[in-house]
């Protein structure tokens, strides 16, 4: 009986993680389309949340001229074909561009 409960809890946890990942990715896709050039850093964090990684420009793609910082947001439901939203900022913290990236 204890073994069945254990495996049921594990299965429920996996289903819950899949549902969360799907919901996260849908929100990320929807909210990334609302970003505009010139939006401040605070608006990006308000719409998309904390980035999966943050750092210097050029971690995944070529960068626009004047890029000072980059946020990378990972799509969690795309395990076998990783996808990302990359947001570039200038030195004043304003959005320079947004790009959806799929790894080959």
C-alpha positions as CSV (number, residue, x, y, z in Angstrom):
1,X,0.0,0.0,0.0
2,X,2.8,2.4,0.9
3,X,4.5,1.7,-2.4
4,X,1.4,2.6,-4.4
5,X,1.0,5.8,-2.5
6,X,4.6,6.7,-3.1
7,X,4.3,6.1,-6.9
8,X,1.0,7.9,-7.0
9,X,2.6,11.0,-5.4
10,X,5.6,10.8,-7.8
11,X,3.2,10.6,-10.8
12,X,1.1,13.5,-9.5
13,X,4.2,15.5,-9.0
14,X,5.4,14.9,-12.6
15,X,2.0,15.8,-14.0
16,X,1.9,19.0,-11.8
17,X,5.4,19.9,-13.1
18,X,4.3,19.4,-16.7
19,X,1.2,21.6,-16.2
20,X,3.3,24.3,-14.5
21,X,5.8,24.3,-17.3
22,X,3.1,24.5,-20.0
23,X,1.4,27.4,-18.2
24,X,4.8,29.2,-17.7
25,X,5.6,28.9,-21.4
26,X,2.2,30.2,-22.5
27,X,2.5,33.2,-20.2
28,X,6.1,33.8,-21.4
29,X,5.1,33.7,-25.0
30,X,2.1,36.0,-24.5
31,X,3.9,38.5,-22.3
32,X,7.0,38.7,-24.5
33,X,4.8,40.0,-27.3
34,X,3.8,43.0,-25.1
35,X,7.4,44.3,-24.8
36,X,8.3,47.4,-26.7
37,X,11.6,49.0,-27.7
38,X,12.5,51.5,-25.0
39,X,10.7,49.7,-22.1
40,X,12.7,50.0,-18.9
41,X,14.1,46.9,-17.1
42,X,11.3,47.1,-14.5
43,X,8.6,46.6,-17.1
44,X,10.4,43.5,-18.5
45,X,10.7,42.0,-15.0
46,X,7.1,42.8,-14.3
47,X,5.9,41.1,-17.5
48,X,8.3,38.2,-17.7
49,X,9.5,37.7,-14.2
50,X,13.1,36.9,-13.2
51,X,15.3,35.7,-16.1
52,X,16.7,32.2,-16.4
53,X,20.1,33.9,-16.9
54,X,21.3,37.4,-16.9
55,X,24.7,38.8,-18.1
56,X,26.7,40.2,-20.9
57,X,25.3,40.2,-24.4
58,X,25.8,37.4,-26.9
59,X,25.3,34.2,-24.9
60,X,22.9,32.8,-27.6
61,X,22.8,35.0,-30.6
62,X,24.4,38.0,-32.4
63,X,23.6,41.2,-30.5
64,X,22.3,44.6,-31.6
65,X,24.7,47.5,-31.6
66,X,24.8,49.3,-28.2
67,X,23.9,46.2,-26.2
68,X,25.0,46.4,-22.6
69,X,23.0,43.6,-20.8
70,X,21.0,40.6,-21.8
71,X,18.2,38.6,-20.1
72,X,17.5,35.0,-21.3
73,X,14.1,33.4,-20.5
74,X,13.9,29.6,-21.0
75,X,10.8,27.8,-22.1
76,X,10.6,24.8,-19.8
77,X,8.1,22.7,-21.8
78,X,10.6,22.5,-24.7
79,X,13.0,20.0,-23.3
80,X,14.1,18.2,-26.5
81,X,14.1,21.4,-28.7
82,X,15.2,24.2,-26.3
83,X,13.6,27.6,-26.9
84,X,14.4,31.0,-25.3
85,X,13.3,34.6,-25.3
86,X,16.3,36.9,-25.3
87,X,15.9,40.6,-24.3
88,X,18.7,43.1,-24.9
89,X,19.2,46.3,-23.0
90,X,21.3,49.4,-23.7
91,X,23.5,51.1,-21.0
92,X,20.5,53.0,-19.6
93,X,18.5,49.9,-19.0
94,X,16.0,50.3,-21.9
95,X,15.0,47.4,-24.2
96,X,17.0,47.3,-27.5
97,X,15.3,44.2,-28.8
98,X,13.6,40.9,-28.2
99,X,14.2,37.7,-30.0
100,X,12.7,34.2,-29.9
101,X,15.5,31.7,-30.2
102,X,15.3,27.9,-31.0
103,X,18.4,25.8,-30.8
104,X,19.1,23.6,-33.7
